[in-house]
Amino acid sequence: MQTIDLIIFLVFTLGVVLFGCSFFRRNTSSDEFTSASRSLPGWVVGMSIFATYVSSISYIGYPGKAFASDWNALVFSFSIPIASYFAARYFVPFYRRSGNVSAYAFLEERFGRWARLYASTCYLLTQVARMGSILYLLAVPMHILMGWNMVTVIIATSLAVIAYSMLGGIRAVIWVDAIQGILLIGGALLCLGVVLFSMPDGPMQAFDIAFHSPEGNKFSLGAFTADLTTSTFWVCLVYGIFINLQNYGIDQNYVQRYHTARTDRDARFSALFGGWLFIPVSAVFFLIGTALYSYYSVMEGGLAALPAEIAAKPDYVFPYFIVSKLPVGVRGLLIASIFAAGMSTVSTSVSSGATIVLKDFFGERRARSGELEVFILRLSSCALGVLGAIVAVAMLSVESIIDAWWTLSSIFSGGMLGLFLLGWLTADGSPLTLLARRAKNPRRRFVAALAGVVCGVLVIAWISLASSFHLPGIHLHEYLAIVLGTTAIFLVGFLCLFAQNAVSADYQ
C-alpha cells in the first residue's frame, strides 16, 4: 500500500469521525439523540437505510460468496420489494402514529412487559452479532494490505465508530450514512470496471468463463427444488422475505429512522428508496466476485496460483485484488469505501441498540432528567461497541462470514416477527377484525403470546442444533429457523387465542 493510498484512507476515516462528532452540541435531549426531532429529509433517511443494508458483509462477503460458489445468496435481495411495500403501506404509518421511538413498545401494550423485553433482548443479541461480523470484515483488508494485526484493527475501528455514534446521536449516524452510501456505490462501480476491463479478451470474457466454469454456472441462483435441507432458491427467497419483513416491521434500525423523517410522506419514501437501491448495488457486488473468479482463472497459473491464505478464505479475495492489482489512489479509495460500508452499519447498530437500552430496559420515566437519559444513551453506545469488538475477535476463525451471519441472525432474531404479527393482526382495526373484537382480554393475550413464543423458540432451537448434535429426525437448513420460528409463534398464538375465545363463548 503506497503512501498516497494510506493518506486517502486516513483522511476519509478521520473526516467521518470528526463530522459525526460535530453534532455533539445538538444532543441536549434524548428526543434529539434518538429521533433527530423528526427533522431529516426523506432522501437522507433513505440513503441511510440503504447504507445500513450495504455493510462490509455485502462489500466483502458477497464477492467472496460469488467467487467461491454462485449467485444463490442474491435471491435474498429479491424479497426486498415485498418488504418495502409493506413498510411504506402499513409499518411506517403505524409507527409514526404511535409516537414511540422503540419498535417494541407495541408488544408491551398487547402482551405485557415480558414480550417487550423478549423482543428487545433478541434484537440486542442480533445487533451484537452483526457488529462483530462487520468489524471482522473491516479488519480483513487492512490485514492483507498492511499486515496489521486484525485484533488491533478491530479495536481501533470500534473506538472510531463509538466516538461519533456516542457523541453525535442518530442525526450524525444518518448524515454520515448518506455520505458513506454515495462513496461505497462509487467505489463498487469503479472496482467492477477495473476487473472487467482487466480481462485479456475484454469484459465479455469474464461472463463466458463464469457461464462455463468447471463448477457449473457461476450465475446460478440455486436449485429450484423443494429440498429444505440445502440453500435452494426457495429457501433463500423465503428466508429473505421473513428477514426483510422483520427488518422493516420490527427492527429498531429501520423503525427509528421512520421517526427521524420530517413527514409521513418522507418516511414512506425513505423505506422504498433505501430498499430498492440495495437490489442493483448488491448485484454489482456479486458480479465483482464472479468477475474475480474469471480474472484469476485466466491469469498465469490460474486459481491455483492464488496464495494459500487467500484460496482458503474466499472473503479475502476481493481485498487481495485491491492490494495487488488496483492502481495507486484507487486502492485507497476502495479501502475507504469498504470502511464506509462497515462503519455506517456498525454506527447504526450502536445508536439503535442504545435507544433500546434506554427506552425498553430503563423504561419511560417522566421524573428522569434529560441529562441522565443522554448519559445512559452514551454509556450504552460505548458498551455495545465493546461487545461488538469482542464478537469480532471471536469470528477470526470463521470460514464464510455470510453463512455465519445469516445463521446467527436467523437464530438470535427469535421469531420476533411472529410475535409482532400476532399483536398487529389481532389489534383493533386490523385485518382480523372479528378476532380482534374478542382479543381485548389481557390474560388471554398473555397466555396466547407466551404459548406461541415457547413453541417458536423450541422450533428455532431444534433447527439450529439438530445437525450439530446429530439429533434424530429431519435436519432442515439453518436459514429456515426464522421462517418456521416466526410461523410457529404466530400460528400457535393465534390458535390459542381463538380456542380461548371459543371456550369462553361456549360458557356464555
C-alpha positions, 0 to 999 in steps of 0.5 A: 500500500503506497503512501498516497493510498494510506493518506486517502484512507486516513483522511476519509476515516478521520473526516467521518469521525470528526463530522459525526462528532460535530453534532455533539452540541445538538444532543441536549435531549434524548428526543434529539439523540434518538429521533433527530426531532423528526427533522431529516429529509426523506432522501437522507433517511433513505440513503441511510437505510440503504447504507445500513443494508450495504455493510462490509458483509455485502462489500466483502462477503458477497464477492467472496460468496460469488467467487467461491460458489454462485449467485444463490445468496442474491435471491435474498435481495429479491424479497426486498420489494415485498418488504418495502411495500409493506413498510411504506403501506402499513409499518411506517404509518403505524409507527409514526402514529404511535409516537414511540421511538422503540419498535417494541413498545407495541408488544408491551401494550398487547402482551405485557412487559415480558414480550417487550423485553423478549423482543428487545433482548433478541434484537440486542443479541442480533445487533451484537452479532452483526457488529462483530461480523462487520468489524471482522470484515473491516479488519480483513483488508487492512490485514492483507494490505498492511499486515496489521494485526486484525485484533488491533484493527478491530479495536481501533475501528470500534473506538472510531465508530463509538466516538461519533455514534456516542457523541453525535446521536442518530442525526450524525449516524444518518448524515454520515450514512448518506455520505458513506452510501454515495462513496461505497456505490462509487467505489463498487462501480469503479472496482467492477470496471477495473476487473472487467476491463482487466480481462485479456479478451475484454469484459465479455470474457469474464461472463463466458468463463463464469457461464462455463466454469468447471463448477457449473454456472457461476450465475446460478441462483440455486436449485429450484427444488423443494429440498429444505435441507440445502440453500435452494432458491426457495429457501433463500427467497423465503428466508429473505422475505421473513428477514426483510419483513422483520427488518422493516416491521420490527427492527429498531434500525429501520423503525427509528429512522421512520421517526427521524423523517420530517413527514409521513410522506418522507418516511414512506419514501425513505423505506422504498428508496433505501430498499430498492437501491440495495437490489442493483448495488448488491448485484454489482457486488456479486458480479465483482466476485464472479468477475474475480473468479474469471480474472484469476482463472485466466491469469498465469497459473490460474486459481491455483496460483492464488496464495494459500491464505487467500484460496482458503478464505474466499472473503479475502479475495476481493481485498487481495485484488485491491492490494495487488492489482488496483492502481495507486489512489484507487486502492485507497479509495476502495479501502475507504469505501469498504470502511464506509460500508462497515462503519455506517452499519456498525454506527447504526447498530450502536445508536439503535441498540442504545435507544433500546437500552434506554427506552425498553430496559430503563423504561419511560420515566417522566421524573428522569432528567434529560441529562441522565437519559443522554448519559445512559444513551452514551454509556450504552453506545460505548458498551455495545461497541465493546461487545461488538469488538469482542464478537469480532475477535471471536469470528477470526476463525470463521470460514464464510462470514455470510453463512455465519451471519445469516445463521446467527441472525436467523437464530438470535432474531427469535421469531420476533416477527411472529410475535409482532404479527400476532399483536398487529393482526389481532389489534383493533382495526386490523385485518382480523377484525372479528378476532380482534373484537374478542382479543381485548382480554389481557390474560388471554393475550398473555397466555396466547403470546407466551404459548406461541413464543415457547413453541417458536423458540423450541422450533428455532432451537431444534433447527439450529442444533439438530445437525450439530448434535446429530439429533434424530429426525429431519435436519432442515437448513439453518436459514429456515429457523426464522421462517418456521420460528416466526410461523410457529409463534404466530400460528400457535398464538393465534390458535390459542387465542381463538380456542380461548375465545371459543371456550369462553363463548361456549360458557356464555 
